[in-house]
Amino acid sequence: MNAILKLIKMSVSGLMFASFMLIRIIISFLDDIEDKDVAINEDVRNSKKLPIKYISNHIELNESIRRHYYKVLDIHSSPIINNDVVFEKYQKYLQYLREDQVLGYKIKYSISDLKAAQYYLDDLCEYFGNLN
């Protein structure tokens, strides 16, 4: 009977020790998970949202690319925009540019700006056409 009581006392103390260690392991595991979440949340909070930079022909713009190219070809006054309108406006402003160069006037937009505007707006018209 004494042997059985000793075995029960020993197994109860062993059981208590094992449960104590299990609780410490679980707490340690949960602390590690919380630390990782806190680190990620702090990184997200500390990261600043940078403004979008619009760059055309190595020049940073103060407006969106679409608005800039509308101004380059003066399309914002046109109610309908398609490839024909873009081509006509491109040819018109290319002629103005050449005349200004011959007369020696200061040029507001270069030929590369006009071509970039034409290519961009042609692609935009094709994209919108494919959406339909």
Salt bridges, closest charged atoms under 4 A:
GLU63 OE2 - HIS68 ND1 3.58
GLU63 OE1 - LYS71 NZ 2.85
ASP74 OD1 - HIS76 NE2 3.54
